[in-house]
Amino acid sequence: MSKYVVHYEMRKANASASFSKTAECETEHAAIRIAEAQGRKDRPGYDFNLKRVEKK
């Protein structure tokens, strides 16, 4: 398993906030899905925008 750092933004109209989430997963896609789920849980009603993914 590899560690990934997913950088993303949660946006709603003119409001946005940037976050990062570290996840230990088999694939980059799984790390993105974990970050998206966390972002939607923390900010319901906001849109998830992926910025970048880094493999650590």
N, C-alpha and C positions, 0 to 999 in steps of 0.2 A: 504494500500500500504506500502511496505517496501523499505528501502534504501539498495542498494547494491553497493559495491565498486568492480569494475572489474579491475584486473591487467592484462595487456597484453603487447605483444611485436610485433612490426612491423619489419619484416625482408625482406631484398632483397640482395641476394648473401652474401657477407661478412659484409654488413651494417645492423645494427639493432638498435632499440631504444625502451626503455621501457616506458610505460605510465600507468596511472590509470584514470578511469572514474567513477564518482558517479552518480547513476541513481535511481530515485524513481519509482518503477514498481510493478506490480502485481506478476510477477514471475522472478526467476533467469535467465531463458532463455531470457526473454525480455531485461533484463539488459545487457546480453552478446551481443545480437543483436544490441542494441544501441551503445555499445562500439565499436563493429566491424564496424558499419556504420561510426562512427566518425573517427576511425583509417583509414579506406579506403578513406574517404574524405580528411583527412589531408595528407596522404601518398599514393597517387595512385600508383599502380604497386607493392606495398609491400604486403607480406603475413601476415595475422593476426594469431598470436599464443597466445592462452589463457594461462595465468599463473595460476591465481586463482581468486575466487570470495568470497568476505566476505559479510555477512549480518550484517547490522548495526542496 
